[in-house]
Amino acid sequence: IDKGFAQGGYLTNSGKDFWIAMPKNNNLNQTFIYITSLNSTAGNVILAGRTIPFNVSAGQSTTVNLSNEAIGFFLDVSSSDVIEKNKSIHITSLNDVSVYVLAYQPGSSDAFVAIPTVSLGTEYLISSYNVSLESPYLSYPTNLLIVASEDNTSVLITPKCDCIGSNSSTIAKDIVHEIILNKGDVYQLGSYTNNSDLTGSYISSDKKIVVYGSNAFTTVPSSI
């Protein structure tokens, strides 16, 4: 679906500028970006000080390999309550493209549609998933992750559970936590225990941001 109705107009998943990042995964080592377009175009995938050019033909797709073997480091964010400076991925193109991302790991693969900067918002509710009561040996804490698209972005986070703070501290649930991010900065916050869930956490900002809700490794109940 290229366009969906939203309050105030139409939002689209195609554009010329994207910011993305990879939330914590269970030993993630293979990331692939799939780029497609209605028109032939060219662009760049920029991360950690390097630029990877791409070309895509009209109606076709191209794949950019960002596995740790290809780029030399693990792309997913493993920290909590730390502003990461080299974990974002910036995708630009001459014409509109759509971007799809696959984080491939046996037993722990994820995929998502990237949202272009033009369609980003300033208010989000986190949706995550936690089944630690059913399979505690396979469940990890839930996470939220934020990417800034502009400098000097003020972000307010109200987590719905206690979270892991920097320097062995605790970020308390239902208390507003403020951070300041610059363009391309990535910030991840992880729940403190395996049986806690960040679902329902509220995030607001004064400039457009990217937000993800995630779990590093979990299981879906057999009853579903």
matplotlib code that plots the C-alpha trace (Angstrom):
import matplotlib.pyplot as plt

x = [0.0, 1.6, -0.6, -2.8, -5.2, -4.1, -5.5, -4.6, -3.9, -2.2, 1.0, 3.2, 5.8, 7.7, 10.1, 13.6, 15.0, 14.8, 16.3, 16.3, 18.2, 18.2, 16.8, 18.5, 18.3, 19.6, 23.1, 22.0, 24.6, 22.7, 20.8, 19.4, 17.8, 15.5, 14.8, 12.2, 10.9, 8.3, 11.0, 14.6, 16.8, 20.0, 20.9, 23.1, 22.9, 25.0, 26.1, 29.1, 31.0, 30.7, 28.5, 27.1, 25.7, 22.8, 20.8, 17.3, 15.4, 11.8, 9.5, 12.4, 14.2, 17.8, 19.4, 22.0, 23.8, 24.6, 25.6, 28.5, 30.7, 30.0, 30.4, 32.7, 30.5, 27.2, 24.5, 21.8, 21.8, 22.7, 22.8, 20.1, 19.9, 22.9, 22.9, 24.6, 26.4, 27.2, 24.2, 21.7, 21.3, 20.5, 19.0, 18.7, 17.6, 17.0, 13.4, 10.9, 11.7, 10.2, 12.5, 12.0, 14.4, 15.1, 17.1, 17.8, 18.9, 17.8, 15.0, 14.9, 14.2, 12.3, 11.2, 9.7, 8.7, 10.8, 8.9, 10.3, 11.2, 8.3, 5.8, 7.4, 5.5, 6.1, 3.9, 4.1, 2.7, 5.0, 3.7, 6.0, 5.6, 6.6, 5.7, 8.2, 5.5, 5.0, 8.6, 11.0, 14.0, 13.4, 12.3, 14.3, 13.4, 11.3, 12.8, 12.0, 14.3, 14.4, 16.2, 16.4, 16.0, 17.0, 19.5, 18.6, 15.5, 13.9, 12.3, 10.0, 9.6, 7.1, 7.9, 5.3, 7.8, 11.1, 14.0, 17.7, 19.5, 23.1, 25.7, 23.5, 20.7, 17.0, 14.6, 11.3, 8.0, 5.4, 8.0, 8.9, 12.4, 13.9, 16.7, 18.2, 19.2, 21.0, 20.4, 21.2, 21.5, 20.0, 18.6, 17.4, 15.7, 15.3, 12.9, 14.5, 13.4, 12.3, 8.7, 8.1, 6.7, 7.2, 3.9, 1.9, 4.9, 4.3, 6.9, 6.6, 9.1, 9.4, 10.7, 10.1, 11.6, 11.6, 10.3, 10.4, 9.0, 10.8, 11.9, 15.4, 14.1, 10.7, 8.2, 4.6, 2.3, 1.3, -2.4, -2.2]
y = [0.0, 3.2, 5.7, 5.6, 8.2, 10.0, 13.0, 16.1, 14.4, 11.5, 9.8, 7.7, 5.1, 6.4, 9.3, 10.5, 10.6, 7.9, 7.5, 4.0, 1.9, -1.7, -2.4, -5.1, -8.5, -11.9, -11.9, -10.2, -10.5, -10.2, -7.1, -6.5, -3.3, -3.7, -0.6, -0.3, 2.5, 3.3, 5.2, 4.5, 6.3, 6.3, 7.1, 6.4, 4.4, 6.2, 4.8, 5.1, 7.5, 5.4, 5.8, 2.9, 4.0, 2.1, 2.1, 0.8, 0.3, 1.3, -1.3, -3.4, -3.7, -3.6, -5.1, -3.5, -6.0, -4.6, -7.8, -7.6, -9.5, -6.7, -3.6, -5.0, -4.5, -5.5, -3.0, -3.6, -1.4, -3.4, -0.5, 1.0, 4.7, 5.6, 8.1, 6.2, 8.3, 5.6, 3.3, 5.1, 4.4, 7.4, 6.6, 9.2, 9.0, 11.3, 10.0, 8.5, 5.0, 2.6, 0.9, -2.5, -3.9, -7.5, -8.4, -12.1, -14.4, -18.1, -18.3, -14.5, -12.7, -9.4, -7.2, -3.7, -1.0, 2.1, 5.4, 8.4, 11.6, 13.4, 11.0, 10.9, 12.2, 13.7, 11.5, 7.7, 4.9, 1.8, -1.6, -4.4, -8.1, -10.1, -13.7, -14.4, -16.0, -18.7, -19.2, -17.4, -19.1, -17.6, -14.1, -11.0, -7.5, -5.3, -2.2, 1.1, 2.8, 6.4, 8.0, 11.8, 13.4, 16.9, 18.5, 19.6, 17.4, 17.3, 13.9, 13.1, 9.4, 8.0, 4.3, 1.9, -0.2, 0.3, 0.5, 0.0, 3.3, 4.2, 3.5, 0.8, 3.2, 2.7, 4.8, 4.6, 3.8, 6.5, 9.2, 11.5, 11.1, 13.8, 13.4, 15.7, 14.2, 15.5, 14.4, 10.7, 10.0, 6.7, 6.1, 2.7, 2.0, -1.5, -2.8, -3.8, -7.4, -10.2, -10.1, -6.4, -4.7, -1.3, -1.5, 1.6, 3.9, 7.4, 9.3, 12.9, 15.3, 18.8, 17.6, 14.6, 11.3, 7.6, 5.2, 1.4, -1.0, -4.3, -7.4, -8.9, -12.4, -13.8, -16.5, -16.5, -18.7, -21.9, -21.0, -18.1]
z = [0.0, -1.1, 0.6, 3.7, 5.0, 8.2, 10.0, 8.1, 4.7, 3.2, 4.3, 2.0, 2.3, -0.7, -0.7, -1.3, 2.3, 5.0, 8.4, 9.9, 12.5, 13.7, 17.1, 19.3, 17.8, 19.0, 17.6, 14.4, 11.6, 8.4, 7.4, 3.9, 2.5, -0.5, -2.6, -5.3, -7.4, -10.1, -12.0, -12.6, -10.1, -8.1, -4.5, -1.5, 1.7, 4.2, 7.6, 10.0, 7.7, 4.6, 1.4, -0.5, -3.9, -5.5, -8.8, -9.3, -12.6, -13.0, -11.5, -10.2, -6.9, -5.8, -2.6, -0.4, 1.8, 5.3, 6.9, 9.4, 6.9, 4.4, 6.6, 9.3, 12.4, 14.0, 12.9, 15.6, 18.7, 21.9, 24.4, 26.6, 27.6, 25.4, 22.5, 19.7, 17.0, 14.4, 14.3, 12.0, 8.3, 6.0, 2.6, -0.1, -3.7, -6.8, -7.3, -4.9, -3.7, -1.2, 1.3, 2.9, 5.6, 6.6, 9.7, 9.1, 11.8, 12.1, 14.6, 15.0, 11.7, 11.4, 8.6, 8.3, 5.8, 6.2, 6.6, 4.7, 6.5, 4.9, 6.6, 10.1, 13.2, 16.6, 18.8, 19.1, 21.3, 21.6, 20.5, 21.6, 22.5, 25.5, 26.3, 29.1, 31.3, 28.6, 27.5, 29.9, 28.5, 25.1, 26.0, 26.2, 27.5, 25.2, 23.7, 22.1, 19.7, 18.3, 15.4, 15.0, 11.6, 12.7, 15.0, 18.6, 18.8, 22.2, 22.9, 25.9, 26.8, 29.4, 29.7, 30.9, 32.9, 34.6, 32.1, 32.1, 32.6, 31.9, 34.6, 36.2, 37.0, 36.6, 34.5, 36.4, 34.7, 34.2, 34.8, 31.9, 30.7, 28.3, 25.9, 23.2, 19.9, 16.8, 13.2, 12.9, 16.6, 17.8, 21.3, 22.6, 25.9, 27.2, 29.8, 33.1, 33.4, 31.0, 32.3, 31.8, 28.7, 27.1, 25.2, 25.7, 26.4, 25.1, 23.1, 21.9, 20.2, 18.9, 15.5, 13.4, 14.6, 13.8, 16.5, 16.8, 19.3, 19.5, 21.3, 20.8, 20.7, 21.7, 20.8, 19.7, 21.7, 20.0, 20.6, 18.2]

ax = plt.figure().add_subplot(projection="3d")
ax.plot(x, y, z, "-o")
ax.set_aspect("equal")
plt.show()
